[in-house]
Structures are given as C-alpha cells and as structure tokens.
C-alpha cells in the first residue's frame, strides 16, 4: 500500500535545512583558508601546519563511521543541534590553544561536527522531500554549501581588517553555530507534521552499517572507479590546503589570503549549476575530465612559480583557475554514486562509496605534509598535479565500463526511454 506524498514547496526546507547549511558553510569557509597561518602563528612548521589543516578532513573521515548511527538514533534535527554544539566546543579549543597540538584537536573536532551535520542534512531531506523533488533539493543543498564557502572567506577578511586579530574568524563559526541552534529550536520541525515513516533515518542507518562487508562486496568497482573518485576528492581537499600554505610561504597577510581564496570560491560557486547541465546533456566525463585536468595543470604550473618575481600574480591567477576547474566538476561524486548504486538497495553502497572518496579527502593533507617535510611545498604541488592526470585517466577508463548509461550520447545499450536514461547492469567483478 503506497503512501500519498504530501504537498511540497522548497520554502518548506529553506529554514530547517538550507539556512542552517548555509550558516555552517559560512563558518567553515571563514576558518579553513586561515588554518595554516594560524597554526604557523602558534609555532608550527609549514609541514605541521599542512597536517593540522588536514585535520578537518581526517575528522570528517572518522566521523563518517558513527554519524549514521547517531543520526538514526537521535533524529535529524537533534543531530544538527549537537553538531553545532560540537562546533562551538571546537571553536573554544582553537581560541584557547597555546600550542599546535591543542589547535589541531580543535580542528579535528570541527571535522567531526561537519560529518554529523552532513549526514543529518542528508537524512532530513531524504525524510521530508518527496521523491520527485529529491534530486533538485540535494543539488540546491550543494549550491547552498558552495555559497557559504564563497561568503565565509570574505567575512573573515573583513573581520580581520576590522579587528586586526586573525583569530576573529573563529567568532564567525561560533556565531553561526549559535544561530543554527537557535534556529532549529525555534523553527517547527516539518517532519513532525508528516504521517510518513522515518525513511531518512532508516536510510542513513542502513548506509552506515555493514561498511566492511559492502566494501568487500564491491571491491572491484571501488578499487577502480573508487580510486578515481578518491583522487577527485583528494585534489579538492589539497586545493584547500595548498593555497593557504602557499600564501603563508609567500608571506601574505591573513586578510589578503582570505580575499584571494574567496575569489576562487566565488567562481567555484558560480559554476555548480553549469556542471549539472554539462553532466546531464553530455555525460559525466565531460564534467570530471576537464575538472581533473584543469586542477592538474594549475597545480603543476603553481609548482614552478614560487620563486618567480611575479609569484603573487601567478598565485592569484592559478587560484582562479583552480576555482573554475573545481566548479566544472561540482556534484560529480554524488552523481556517480547515484549512477552506480544498486537500485534495489542503494544505501550500503552509497555509504561505502562516500567512505572511499573521503579516504582521498583525508589522505591528501597527509601526502602534502609528508612531501613538504622531506622536500618542499612546490614539489608537493607538482605531485598533486600529476595525481590529477592519473585520476582523469582512471575515470576515463572505468566510467564507461561500469556506468555506461552515465553518458546520454554514447549508450547504445541504454537508449533514452521517454526522456529518462536507463542504466545498464554493472559488469560482474
């Protein structure tokens, strides 16, 4: 017996889901570009500063494992409130930190909060938004996050210029977290008005269980396409580590660093809808291959500009190129996950797919720190640039094999049917 879907308007999710997401992203966007500089101010070397900057990604990877269980147990709205409270604790630790080690712990907690918040939003939209609107709601959520990462650095730069204190960016995250808690307490929970089962909580709980079993069951696919996706996520994370470290090595002020990285974030945000159009009209590869090649070329170019007389100009130009390249690939990971997931039981696969991608997110900062410690920052940029070409090659090789229906133009086994693309079965392992 089917349950009638409720009337739905995007205004219904604006306050309980989209506005809290925007606030959380603004707080993150204000802090992340300045983590290496703030760590350096506490006495961290360039390599250690890069490692501390990567603690957000490491915290998110660690948080991926229990966050599904947390959300399914206490509910989506309460999980978002607790994640915002954990972000406040992280802010307090960072503000009080007198050593790089304590500062790193605070940044790690910020990553944990981000993981819980991310899963809670996913569950909320899965629960509340009717299926015909779900893809648009999730893409709107992605655009909301990019908007926050665009706004945050400019707010941070303005506050630093106003106060003269680079640590003031943590007050932006703290204020945003407090606003999230107040908003979620004051605004009625729309899920309470529904007579539908808690689809979202069940979905997220299922997604977080049996991770090892699912990873083993799809080991061939995840070793191939998953490695490409891990490289995509790794380069995205590396961009947010390399650029602040480069600014520190060039001696830029915190406010100028935030402004330059904010410009790149603006172009990244501006292209999120264009990326979706490219994927739907021409295929997934027409989005991800230019994105990876663009980031690879930009990082290789960056690696040879550090000691040039126009190093600052090159840094600004290549930050813009990296923003455009990343924007062209917006949404590719979630889209490929949806393309590849078994239609009868997608949740465990999506959990494993996201975990595989987050391995790249957590691994990139560690690679940067290692290369910087034993060699130099320009060599780290060059290594990452080469990995961009490797990732493009891996995806070019395996996406047509495992997701032939992901290309609407070259899919003879999956012709469009009534305007909808049908995916072919995944080849056997």
Secondary structure as UniProt FT lines:
FT   HELIX           11..13
FT   HELIX           14..19
FT   HELIX           20..32
FT   TURN            33..34
FT   HELIX           35..41
FT   TURN            42..43
FT   HELIX           46..53
FT   HELIX           55..74
FT   HELIX           76..96
FT   HELIX           100..128
FT   HELIX           131..163
FT   HELIX           166..168
FT   HELIX           169..186
FT   HELIX           190..193
FT   HELIX           199..207
FT   HELIX           211..217
FT   HELIX           219..250
FT   HELIX           254..270
FT   HELIX           272..282
FT   HELIX           285..303
FT   TURN            306..307
FT   TURN            309..310
FT   HELIX           311..328
FT   TURN            329..331
FT   HELIX           332..340
FT   TURN            343..344
FT   HELIX           346..374
FT   HELIX           377..402
FT   HELIX           404..406
FT   TURN            412..413
FT   TURN            418..419
//
